[in-house]
């Protein structure tokens, strides 16, 4: 499991050496799971500590020295409601394929807490409650309180979506939304080119079974929910309401199956 740490978690770990955040980093540095941070998060934590608690800077340097630094990829999607100042953190976590993003910023990340469908599959939570200190008997108890990572099925779905997105971007389509969620369900991909909209439903399958690589998954009930979710998206983005839209079903073979993506144009 890979855990991405926001700046406030790094700050708290250095400022409170017997707290849960510090204990989490100690466990990660010991190999219980993989930890990641971005240069922006590390620098923000260091700057705030230098201003408020400069005496703990050596402890901060020691704690974060072995945590992997991951870059921000500006081409990656972000939840639309996420504040601009927090987007670099989300993109860095998404880019390193973090299972979990730990943050104490409940104000800006609150709407994404425990909602991986809204966060491209990342489980976002604060540092979980648990024992502080370094008592040996506390390690497994604390580890069990950590959030669970994305399921294998979700990872496969993310991979299939990324493959489809890459192919469409190569053809000149621009991403508007990914894994957009409302009460009726989720829209996998919404793209735009020359004023036209493309709504893509992605299905990945390991083998061609009775449902023909997933064609049967787009049954009447699913189509109805998709149409209602699309109506919600248009209501939230009225500037696109008059644009022509095409609905496409992308069927993606998953390993060990091989082959190109199959595209089915659907009437709506």
C-alpha positions in Angstrom: 0.0 0.0 0.0 1.3 3.5 -0.9 0.3 6.4 1.3 0.7 10.0 0.2 1.3 12.6 3.0 0.0 16.1 2.8 2.0 19.1 4.2 0.0 19.3 7.4 0.7 15.6 8.2 4.4 16.2 7.8 4.2 19.3 9.9 2.3 17.5 12.7 4.7 14.6 12.7 7.7 16.8 13.3 6.0 19.1 15.8 4.5 16.2 17.9 7.2 13.4 18.1 4.9 11.1 20.1 1.8 11.6 18.0 0.0 9.4 15.5 1.5 11.2 12.4 5.0 10.6 13.5 4.2 7.0 14.4 2.8 6.5 10.9 6.0 7.7 9.3 8.1 5.5 11.6 6.1 2.5 10.5 6.4 3.5 6.9 10.1 4.0 7.1 10.3 0.5 8.7 8.7 -1.0 5.6 5.2 -1.6 6.7 3.9 0.4 3.7 5.3 2.9 1.2 5.2 6.6 1.9 5.3 9.4 -0.7 5.3 13.2 -0.6 5.7 16.0 -3.1 8.3 18.7 -3.1 5.5 21.3 -2.6 4.1 19.5 0.5 7.6 19.1 2.0 8.5 22.7 1.4 5.2 24.0 2.8 5.7 21.9 5.9 9.3 23.1 6.3 8.4 26.7 5.8 5.6 26.6 8.4 7.8 24.9 10.9 10.6 27.4 10.3 8.1 30.2 11.1 6.4 28.6 14.1 8.6 25.9 15.6 12.2 26.3 14.2 13.6 24.1 16.9 12.0 21.0 15.4 13.5 21.4 11.9 16.3 18.9 12.5 13.6 16.3 13.5 11.6 17.2 10.4 14.6 16.7 8.2 15.3 13.3 9.8 11.7 12.1 9.4 11.2 13.0 5.8 14.6 12.1 4.5 13.6 8.6 3.4 10.1 9.5 2.1 9.9 9.3 -1.7 9.4 12.6 -3.5 7.0 12.3 -6.4 6.4 15.0 -9.1 3.1 16.8 -10.0 1.8 15.9 -13.4 -0.2 18.9 -14.7 -2.0 16.8 -17.3 -3.7 14.6 -14.7 -7.4 15.4 -13.8 -8.6 16.9 -10.6 -11.9 17.0 -8.9 -13.7 20.1 -10.1 -14.5 21.5 -6.7 -11.0 21.1 -5.3 -9.3 24.5 -4.6 -6.5 25.5 -6.9 -4.0 25.6 -4.1 -4.6 21.9 -3.3 -4.5 20.6 -6.9 -0.8 20.0 -6.9 -1.1 17.7 -3.9 -3.9 15.7 -5.5 -2.1 15.4 -8.8 1.1 14.2 -7.1 -0.9 11.6 -5.1 -2.7 10.5 -8.3 0.4 10.4 -10.4 2.3 8.1 -8.0 -0.7 5.8 -7.8 -1.2 6.3 -4.1 -3.9 4.2 -2.6 -4.4 6.7 0.2 -4.0 10.4 0.7 -3.7 11.5 4.3 -4.5 15.1 5.1 -5.7 17.2 8.0 -7.2 19.8 5.6 -10.9 18.9 6.3 -12.0 22.3 4.9 -10.8 21.9 1.4 -10.6 18.1 1.1 -13.7 17.4 3.2 -16.0 16.6 0.3 -13.6 14.0 -0.9 -13.2 12.2 2.4 -14.0 8.5 2.2 -15.3 9.0 -1.3 -12.8 7.4 -3.7 -15.3 7.6 -6.6 -15.0 11.4 -6.4 -11.2 11.2 -6.1 -10.2 9.0 -9.1 -10.0 6.0 -6.8 -7.9 7.5 -4.1 -9.1 7.1 -0.6 -8.7 10.4 1.2 -8.7 10.5 5.0 -7.2 12.3 8.0 -4.6 10.4 10.0 -6.6 7.6 11.6 -7.2 7.5 15.3 -4.9 5.1 17.2 -2.3 4.9 19.9 0.5 7.4 20.0 4.0 6.6 21.1 6.2 3.7 19.9 5.1 0.8 22.0 5.8 -2.4 20.0 2.4 -3.9 20.7 0.7 -0.8 19.1 2.1 -1.3 15.6 -0.3 -3.8 14.2 -3.2 -2.3 16.0 -2.4 1.1 14.4 -1.8 -0.5 11.0 -5.2 -2.1 11.1 -6.8 1.3 11.6 -5.4 2.6 8.3 -7.8 3.0 5.4 -8.0 0.2 2.9 -6.6 0.8 -0.6 -8.4 0.7 -3.9 -9.6 -2.8 -4.9 -7.9 -4.6 -7.7 -11.1 -4.2 -9.9 -10.9 -0.4 -9.3 -7.2 -0.4 -10.4 -8.1 -2.3 -13.5 -10.9 0.1 -14.3 -8.6 3.1 -13.8 -6.0 1.5 -16.1 -8.7 0.9 -18.8 -9.9 4.5 -18.5 -6.4 5.8 -18.8 -5.7 3.8 -21.9 -8.9 5.1 -23.6 -8.2 8.6 -22.5 -4.7 8.5 -23.9 -6.0 7.2 -27.3 -8.6 10.0 -27.5 -6.2 12.7 -26.5 -3.9 11.5 -29.3 -6.8 12.1 -31.6 -7.2 15.7 -30.4 -9.9 15.3 -27.8 -9.6 17.4 -24.6 -10.6 16.0 -21.2 -13.4 17.9 -19.4 -14.3 15.4 -16.7 -13.2 12.0 -15.4 -15.2 9.8 -13.0 -17.7 12.6 -12.5 -20.3 11.4 -10.0 -23.8 12.5 -9.1 -26.8 10.8 -7.4 -27.5 8.7 -10.6 -24.0 7.3 -11.0 -20.7 8.0 -12.6 -19.6 9.3 -16.0 -16.3 7.7 -16.9 -14.9 10.3 -19.4 -16.3 13.5 -20.9 -14.2 15.1 -23.7 -14.5 18.0 -26.1 -13.1 18.7 -29.6 -14.1 21.6 -31.8 -17.2 22.3 -29.7 -18.5 18.7 -29.9 -18.8 16.6 -26.7 -17.9 12.9 -26.3 -19.3 10.8 -23.4 -17.3 7.6 -23.0 -18.4 4.6 -20.9 -15.4 2.3 -20.4 -15.5 -1.4 -19.7 -12.5 -3.6 -19.1 -12.6 -7.4 -19.4 -10.0 -10.2 -19.1 -11.8 -12.5 -21.5 -14.7 -12.5 -23.9 -17.4 -14.3 -22.0 -21.2 -14.4 -22.3 -21.4 -10.6 -22.1 -19.1 -10.1 -25.1 -16.3 -8.1 -23.5 -18.8 -6.2 -21.4 -21.5 -5.2 -24.0 -24.2 -6.7 -21.9 -23.2 -4.5 -19.0 -24.8 -1.5 -20.8 -28.3 -2.8 -20.2 -31.5 -0.7 -20.2 -31.2 0.2 -16.5 -27.6 1.3 -17.0 -28.4 3.3 -20.0 -31.2 5.1 -18.1 -28.9 6.0 -15.2 -26.2 7.1 -17.7 -28.7 9.5 -19.4 -29.8 10.9 -16.0 -26.2 11.4 -14.9 -25.5 13.1 -18.2 -28.5 15.5 -17.6 -27.0 16.3 -14.2 -23.6 17.1 -15.8 -25.2 19.4 -18.4 -27.1 21.1 -15.6 -23.8 21.7 -13.8 -22.1 22.9 -17.0 -24.8 24.9 -18.9 -22.2 26.4 -21.3 -22.2 23.0 -23.0 -25.9 22.4 -23.0 -26.3 23.3 -26.7 -23.4 21.3 -27.9 -23.7 18.1 -30.0 -22.9 15.0 -28.0 -21.9 11.5 -29.0 -22.1 8.5 -26.6 -19.4 5.8 -27.1 -18.8 2.5 -25.4 -15.1 1.6 -25.1 -14.3 -2.1 -24.6 -10.8 -2.6 -23.3 -9.1 -6.1 -23.1 -7.3 -6.6 -19.8 -4.3 -8.8 -19.3 -3.8 -11.6 -20.2 -6.1 -10.8 -23.1 -4.6 -8.7 -25.9 -6.0 -6.6 -28.7 -7.1 -3.1 -29.6 -9.9 -1.1 -27.8 -13.2 -1.8 -29.4 -15.5 1.2 -29.9 -19.3 1.1 -30.1 -21.2 4.2 -31.0 -24.5 4.3 -29.2 -27.8 6.1 -29.9 -29.1 8.3 -27.2 
